[in-house]
């Protein structure tokens, strides 16, 4: 059989995952005019459009594909995100009616040392307040930068909230007009497969049979190519992550303040996200229908919103928790929801799409004979990544001390906690978490992420001894954090003030 050179790539499906993938691929191949990237998007299938929160790595991708920060803010109603604020994830009797903690984007090692042992001994303030200026700034609704700072740089680390539909449109315009991605608006009616090669061709409703060398499935939960046609099994993780439904609504944002963080408020059978854009708020109630009916979920959402839901368009989303046994099979790779999904907590959807697309572009196959080895290499890494993401999301539930419903009690049942996570938790009851516990660069949630959640939820660390010299050094570092905060709190603008200036002038170019 002839060893086919891989020249023509096709992405099936638009949305954030499809357009990020097409953009990164076109950027990677821009030096080779013999290769092409095409995206086929159905005119009849709307994008889900609820992935409106990101993590800081998105800034590197935006720079790579040539989208400016000013453009993102003005065209996508974007705001800055510096943290996730977790409210009521702990028992109200023990931790108060309005208990909360921040999972910050700034590293918790501002002056080199891991201050967790010192915080655990002192317990005078929250861990995030002790190790970073970011919570102090965020609680004042301050932006992470000034209008004079260059694009994608700031005082604190940050990501964005944005309108997902507008973001997909911006990605599309940039990909087609600047990166040379070929665009086809059409429906895929059928997929021709071969047991050895994989995908032979796509049958489109208007354009007929179209053939490419490599197929990227970004078709969403349907997983049209990888799941349906290639029949790659789905590994169900609903026994670990219970959330399987979401009710979403968008309401006007008339508040003067724009919180620079996602608010995640726990309830009896899940949690509620609250994301503030410049013109509206996106709110979603995530729950498990084994513990809460849809009617009760609607009542809770209505109470949170503060207005009758009849005034708004409420969308119901069914969530299938898990991932494909192989993300890459023969000449097809799934990215986005077609690859897998682990509920919206910690903004994992866009994170994993971005991560997968970058990982793929780091090592592209040149010939069909490369596919088996490249797929094996990719699948090993992405499966490890999925398992660790599931561990991290489960962590939020299984270390909570809430006892007000069976949902929270069942989340602490050992049978629902992955062994990989229980082993870590057992270790951390005897010794504080350290960098050595995270040995792979494919941990998209690393030591610092775990520290914020573990300390924020008052995990039962063992109190280890520290020398007087260590105590004095740590005390000095925490004092420096507070001193630094005092320096910056009057130098940074409020979120809305900065966004207004971006619309007027934009940021300086890098």
Number of C-alpha atoms within 10 A of each C-alpha: 3 6 9 12 13 20 18 15 22 24 27 26 29 29 25 29 29 29 28 26 27 31 29 23 24 26 20 16 18 15 9 10 8 9 13 19 25 20 25 21 23 18 11 9 11 11 17 14 14 19 20 23 27 24 20 17 15 18 19 11 18 18 14 13 21 16 17 17 23 20 16 20 24 17 16 21 20 27 28 29 28 31 26 22 23 25 19 21 27 26 17 15 9 10 15 11 12 11 17 19 24 28 25 27 22 22 18 25 14 16 15 8 13 20 22 24 20 22 20 21 14 10 13 10 10 19 26 25 20 24 27 25 25 28 27 17 23 23 13 17 19 29 29 25 23 22 20 10 15 15 18 21 15 15 15 17 21 27 22 24 26 26 25 21 19 18 22 21 17 18 25 24 14 18 26 18 11 15 21 17 23 16 17 16 17 18 20 20 12 16 18 14 15 11 9 8 14 19 24 18 19 22 17 19 14 12 13 13 16 12 15 18 19 24 26 24 29 32 28 23 17 14 24 21 27 31 21 12 15 19 13 17 13 17 13 15 17 16 14 22 21 24 25 19 21 23 19 21 20 18 16 12 16 11 13 11 16 25 27 31 29 26 21 25 18 20 21 18 22 25 22 23 21 21 25 29 25 25 14 16 21 20 23 25 26 26 27 22 16 11 15 15 13 15 9 10 22 17 14 16 23 16 12 14 17 9 12 12 15 8 8 12 11 16 13 14 15 11 20 19 22 23 22 24 17 23 25 27 21 24 24 24 25 31 30 29 26 27 30 26 22 27 23 20 18 21 17 22 24 21 20 24 24 22 21 24 24 17 15 19 16 12 11 15 20 12 13 17 14 17 21 15 11 16 21 15 13 19 18 12 17 21 17 13 21 23 17 20 19 22 20 21 19 22 22 20 25 21 20 20 19 23 14 13 12 13 22 22 15 17 22 19 11 11 11 17 21 17 12 11 18 15 10 13 20 11 14 18 14 13 14 18 22 14 10 8 13 14 9 12 10 17 17 18 17 18 17 20 17 16 23 23 22 23 21 21 25 19 17 14 20 14 14 12 11 12 8 9 9 13 16 12 14 20 16 12 20 20 13 18 19 16 12 13 17 14 11 14 15 10 10 19 19 21 25 22 17 21 25 15 13 19 14 10 11 21 20 13 11 10
